[in-house]
Amino acid sequence: MNGHKFLSCPRPRAASVSGILCVTLLVVAGSGRVWSWPFKTATVSFFVDDAMGHPDLQGGVVKSFKNLKTGRDLAARFHLNRMLEPEAHKIPFGHYDLVFAQPGFPDLERPVDVLQSDVDVQLCVTTATVHIVPILPLSGKYADFEAKVASFKGDDYGLDLASRFKKNTVTNVPYGTYDLRVENQGFYSIEQYVDVFQPEVWVLIRPILGTVEESTLGPAVILSGTIKNLDPAEEPIYVRLVSIFPDRLYTAAADTKVAVSGNSGTFTLAGVLSPGSYSLVTFGRSGILDFRKVGVTALYRQNSIVIDLSKNAKQEPKP
């Protein structure tokens, strides 16, 4: 090999199979010089289930476990451990593509990161199709809005399917809970959790033109209101403002207690709220006293909301 000779170092008898730090020696013929570099390996184990109440499925086979850098397929290293789970030792650190075949299910394809000495990955062989749906009207050049999915992460071992989205859809998604982040240039970033536990999952997002300042020293919106014709026997009374499209970049819900005086009361809600539609719910001792939709704009202070709890007052329909 171009005058180079590779010598592998023997593994110490007391060393653990996983997480071995092996030093490979590179001898340059005739030079007398020796270089060494660390070479880390891991034990990789797979726990197979179908997310339908059948954990520890058996009989599955690792069809392919290909290193993305070298192209080497290490599937042959996997065997069944004493728990009858697929396991392999001395897997070099790196990024891999896994193809796993479980009887009765389509082949599962997913990335796996091997970056620590013990990698225990739960494989859910039940999969779904996930659709991202922008629901607010976007005209002109934004009419066919395609979400730029920056992250769709399911675990800490490389299960990030962001790059697989095509025209707002991704297939062969293992059941589980994912962190979704959408970043389109010129729009607010969108972050939310997505539960994938049915064959077709529809994720509604609300694209908003603009950008978000990273630092916020105070509330972006202050919303005040008055409640009329309330029954003091309902005290304590609370109001909750809930986003119809929660986003982890903003306040998903804001709560406060109503200051009651006689048969009326006042409240103030403050938070880092994005513009859009919210549900405003009033609670008392007997349960929900009022439920209505509220629009929040980008203005710092909103117009005062008046809630009339009298039976003859015109109310928004309750759910």
C-alpha positions as CSV (number, residue, x, y, z in Angstrom):
1,M,0.0,0.0,0.0
2,N,2.3,2.7,-1.2
3,G,5.1,1.6,1.1
4,H,2.8,1.8,4.2
5,K,2.2,-1.1,6.5
6,F,-0.8,-1.2,8.9
7,L,-0.4,-2.9,12.3
8,S,-3.5,-3.4,14.5
9,C,-3.1,-3.2,18.2
10,P,-4.1,-6.1,20.4
11,R,-7.1,-5.6,22.6
12,P,-6.3,-5.8,26.4
13,R,-7.8,-8.8,28.1
14,A,-9.7,-6.7,30.6
15,A,-11.0,-4.2,28.1
16,S,-14.8,-3.9,27.6
17,V,-16.1,-4.9,24.2
18,S,-17.8,-1.6,23.8
19,G,-16.2,1.8,23.8
20,I,-12.6,0.4,23.1
21,L,-10.0,3.0,22.5
22,C,-7.7,1.3,20.0
23,V,-4.5,2.9,18.7
24,T,-3.7,2.1,15.1
25,L,0.0,2.4,14.2
26,L,1.1,3.7,10.8
27,V,4.6,2.7,9.9
28,V,6.2,4.4,6.9
29,A,8.7,1.9,5.4
30,G,12.3,3.0,5.7
31,S,11.6,6.1,7.6
32,G,11.4,4.8,11.1
33,R,8.6,7.2,11.9
34,V,5.4,6.1,13.5
35,W,2.0,8.0,13.8
36,S,-1.0,7.0,15.8
37,W,-4.6,8.1,16.1
38,P,-7.5,7.2,18.3
39,F,-10.1,4.8,16.9
40,K,-13.3,4.5,18.9
41,T,-15.8,1.7,18.6
42,A,-19.2,0.9,20.2
43,T,-21.7,-1.7,20.9
44,V,-24.9,-1.2,19.0
45,S,-28.2,-2.8,20.1
46,F,-31.7,-2.6,18.6
47,F,-35.0,-3.0,20.6
48,V,-37.8,-3.7,18.2
49,D,-41.5,-2.9,18.8
50,D,-44.6,-1.9,16.8
51,A,-45.9,0.9,19.1
52,M,-49.2,-1.1,19.3
53,G,-48.6,-2.9,22.6
54,H,-46.2,-5.5,21.3
55,P,-42.7,-4.7,22.6
56,D,-39.6,-6.8,22.0
57,L,-40.6,-8.2,18.6
58,Q,-38.3,-10.9,17.5
59,G,-37.2,-12.4,14.2
60,G,-35.9,-9.2,12.7
61,V,-32.8,-9.0,10.6
62,V,-30.3,-6.2,9.9
63,K,-30.2,-6.1,6.1
64,S,-27.8,-3.2,5.9
65,F,-25.8,-1.0,8.2
66,K,-23.8,1.2,5.9
67,N,-21.2,3.7,7.1
68,L,-22.0,7.0,5.2
69,K,-18.3,8.0,5.1
70,T,-16.6,4.8,4.0
71,G,-19.6,3.0,2.3
72,R,-18.7,-0.1,4.3
73,D,-21.7,-2.3,5.2
74,L,-21.4,-3.9,8.7
75,A,-24.7,-5.8,8.7
76,A,-22.8,-9.1,9.0
77,R,-21.5,-8.1,12.5
78,F,-25.0,-8.2,14.0
79,H,-26.1,-11.3,16.0
80,L,-28.8,-12.1,18.6
81,N,-27.8,-11.4,22.2
82,R,-29.1,-13.3,25.2
83,M,-32.2,-11.1,25.1
84,L,-32.7,-12.2,21.4
85,E,-32.1,-8.7,20.2
86,P,-29.9,-7.7,17.3
87,E,-26.5,-6.5,18.6
88,A,-23.1,-5.8,17.2
89,H,-19.7,-5.0,18.8
90,K,-16.8,-3.0,17.7
91,I,-18.8,-0.7,15.4
92,P,-16.6,2.3,14.5
93,F,-18.0,5.7,15.5
94,G,-19.8,7.4,12.6
95,H,-23.0,8.0,10.8
96,Y,-24.9,5.0,9.4
97,D,-27.9,4.2,7.3
98,L,-29.9,1.2,8.6
99,V,-32.2,-1.1,6.7
100,F,-34.1,-3.4,9.1
101,A,-36.4,-6.2,8.0
102,Q,-39.1,-7.4,10.5
103,P,-41.5,-10.2,9.4
104,G,-44.9,-8.8,8.7
105,F,-43.8,-5.2,8.2
106,P,-42.2,-3.2,5.4
107,D,-38.4,-2.7,5.6
108,L,-37.5,0.1,8.0
109,E,-35.0,2.6,6.8
110,R,-33.5,5.2,9.1
111,P,-30.2,6.9,10.0
112,V,-28.3,5.9,13.1
113,D,-25.5,7.9,14.8
114,V,-22.9,5.9,16.6
115,L,-21.1,8.5,18.7
116,Q,-20.9,6.9,22.1
117,S,-19.7,3.6,23.6
118,D,-23.2,2.0,24.0
119,V,-25.9,2.8,21.4
120,D,-29.3,1.3,22.4
121,V,-31.8,2.2,19.7
122,Q,-35.5,1.6,19.8
123,L,-36.8,0.6,16.4
124,C,-40.5,1.1,15.8
125,V,-41.4,-0.9,12.7
126,T,-44.8,0.6,12.3
127,T,-44.5,3.6,10.0
128,A,-46.6,6.5,8.8
129,T,-46.8,9.2,6.2
130,V,-46.6,12.8,7.5
131,H,-48.0,15.8,5.7
132,I,-47.3,19.4,6.5
133,V,-50.2,21.7,5.6
134,P,-50.0,25.5,5.6
135,I,-53.6,26.5,6.3
136,L,-53.6,30.3,6.2
137,P,-54.2,31.8,2.7
138,L,-51.0,32.8,1.1
139,S,-51.4,34.5,-2.3
140,G,-49.1,35.3,-5.2
141,K,-45.6,33.7,-5.0
142,Y,-46.5,32.1,-1.7
143,A,-49.6,30.3,-3.0
144,D,-47.7,27.0,-3.3
145,F,-45.9,27.3,0.0
146,E,-43.4,24.5,0.6
147,A,-42.1,24.1,4.1
148,K,-38.3,24.1,4.5
149,V,-38.0,21.5,7.2
150,A,-34.8,22.2,9.1
151,S,-35.4,19.4,11.7
152,F,-37.7,16.5,12.2
153,K,-36.0,14.7,15.1
154,G,-37.3,11.6,16.8
155,D,-34.4,10.5,19.1
156,D,-30.8,11.2,20.0
157,Y,-29.3,8.5,17.7
158,G,-29.7,10.3,14.4
159,L,-33.4,9.9,13.7
160,D,-33.8,13.2,11.9
161,L,-35.9,12.9,8.7
162,A,-35.9,16.5,7.7
163,S,-34.0,15.9,4.4
164,R,-36.6,13.3,3.4
165,F,-39.5,15.8,3.1
166,K,-40.6,16.3,-0.5
167,K,-43.4,18.8,-1.3
168,N,-44.5,18.9,2.4
169,T,-44.6,15.1,2.8
170,V,-42.4,12.4,4.2
171,T,-43.1,8.6,4.1
172,N,-41.8,5.6,6.1
173,V,-41.8,7.6,9.4
174,P,-41.5,5.3,12.5
175,Y,-44.2,5.9,15.1
176,G,-43.1,8.2,17.8
177,T,-42.9,11.9,18.9
178,Y,-40.9,14.3,16.8
179,D,-39.5,17.8,17.1
180,L,-40.4,19.8,14.0
181,R,-38.7,23.0,13.0
182,V,-39.6,24.8,9.8
183,E,-37.4,27.7,8.6
184,N,-38.4,29.5,5.5
185,Q,-36.6,32.6,4.5
186,G,-38.6,35.7,5.2
187,F,-41.0,33.9,7.6
188,Y,-41.2,33.4,11.3
189,S,-39.6,30.1,12.3
190,I,-42.1,27.4,13.4
191,E,-41.3,24.9,16.1
192,Q,-43.7,22.3,17.5
193,Y,-44.1,18.7,18.6
194,V,-45.6,16.1,16.3
195,D,-47.1,12.9,17.5
196,V,-46.9,10.2,14.8
197,F,-49.2,7.3,15.9
198,Q,-51.5,6.8,13.0
199,P,-51.0,5.9,9.3
200,E,-51.6,9.4,8.0
201,V,-50.6,12.4,10.1
202,W,-51.6,15.9,9.1
203,V,-49.6,18.8,10.7
204,L,-51.2,22.2,10.4
205,I,-48.8,25.1,10.4
206,R,-49.3,28.8,10.1
207,P,-46.7,30.6,8.0
208,I,-46.3,34.3,9.0
209,L,-44.2,36.8,7.1
210,G,-41.6,38.4,9.2
211,T,-38.7,37.6,11.5
212,V,-38.4,37.3,15.3
213,E,-36.0,39.3,17.4
214,E,-33.8,36.9,19.4
215,S,-33.9,38.9,22.6
216,T,-37.2,39.9,24.2
217,L,-37.0,42.1,27.3
218,G,-40.8,42.1,28.1
219,P,-44.2,40.9,26.9
220,A,-44.9,41.3,23.2
221,V,-48.7,41.6,23.8
222,I,-50.8,42.8,26.7
223,L,-54.4,41.8,26.6
224,S,-56.9,43.3,29.0
225,G,-60.6,42.5,29.6
226,T,-63.7,43.1,31.7
227,I,-66.2,40.5,32.9
228,K,-69.8,41.6,33.6
229,N,-72.7,40.0,35.4
230,L,-70.6,37.3,37.1
231,D,-71.7,35.4,40.1
232,P,-69.3,35.9,43.1
233,A,-70.1,32.3,44.1
234,E,-68.0,31.3,41.1
235,E,-64.8,32.7,42.7
236,P,-62.0,32.1,42.2
237,I,-62.3,32.9,38.5
238,Y,-59.5,32.5,35.9
239,V,-59.1,33.1,32.2
240,R,-56.8,31.2,29.9
241,L,-55.7,32.4,26.4
242,V,-54.7,29.4,24.3
243,S,-53.1,29.5,20.8
244,I,-55.0,27.5,18.2
245,F,-51.6,26.9,16.5
246,P,-49.1,26.6,19.4
247,D,-45.5,27.3,18.6
248,R,-42.6,26.7,21.0
249,L,-41.1,30.0,20.0
250,Y,-44.0,31.8,21.5
251,T,-46.3,31.6,24.6
252,A,-48.7,28.7,23.8
253,A,-51.0,29.6,26.7
254,A,-51.3,32.6,29.1
255,D,-53.3,32.4,32.4
256,T,-54.4,34.9,35.0
257,K,-56.8,35.3,37.8
258,V,-59.8,37.7,37.6
259,A,-59.9,40.5,40.1
260,V,-63.6,40.4,41.2
261,S,-65.4,43.4,42.6
262,G,-69.1,42.8,43.2
263,N,-70.7,41.4,40.0
264,S,-67.8,42.3,37.7
265,G,-64.1,41.7,37.3
266,T,-61.1,42.7,35.3
267,F,-58.1,40.7,34.0
268,T,-54.8,41.3,32.2
269,L,-52.9,38.7,30.1
270,A,-49.3,39.3,29.0
271,G,-47.0,37.2,27.0
272,V,-44.8,36.8,23.9
273,L,-47.7,36.0,21.6
274,S,-47.6,35.6,17.9
275,P,-50.3,37.3,15.8
276,G,-53.2,35.0,15.0
277,S,-56.3,33.3,16.5
278,Y,-56.6,32.2,20.1
279,S,-59.3,30.7,22.3
280,L,-60.1,32.6,25.4
281,V,-61.7,30.5,28.2
282,T,-63.2,31.7,31.4
283,F,-63.3,29.2,34.3
284,G,-65.2,29.3,37.6
285,R,-66.1,26.8,40.3
286,S,-68.8,25.3,38.2
287,G,-66.6,24.9,35.2
288,I,-66.3,26.8,31.9
289,L,-68.3,30.1,32.1
290,D,-67.4,31.4,28.7
291,F,-65.5,30.3,25.6
292,R,-64.7,32.5,22.6
293,K,-62.3,33.1,19.8
294,V,-60.0,36.1,20.1
295,G,-57.8,37.7,17.4
296,V,-54.3,38.9,18.5
297,T,-52.4,41.4,16.3
298,A,-48.9,42.6,16.5
299,L,-49.9,45.6,18.5
300,Y,-48.4,45.9,21.9
301,R,-51.6,46.7,23.7
302,Q,-54.9,45.2,22.5
303,N,-58.4,46.7,22.8
304,S,-60.2,45.7,26.0
305,I,-62.3,42.5,25.8
306,V,-65.8,42.6,27.3
307,I,-67.3,39.3,28.5
308,D,-70.9,39.4,29.6
309,L,-71.9,36.3,31.6
310,S,-75.7,37.2,31.9
311,K,-78.0,34.6,30.4
312,N,-79.5,37.1,28.1
313,A,-76.2,38.3,26.7
314,K,-75.2,37.1,23.3
315,Q,-72.3,34.7,23.8
316,E,-70.0,32.8,21.5
317,P,-71.1,29.2,21.2
318,K,-69.4,26.9,23.7
319,P,-67.7,23.7,22.5
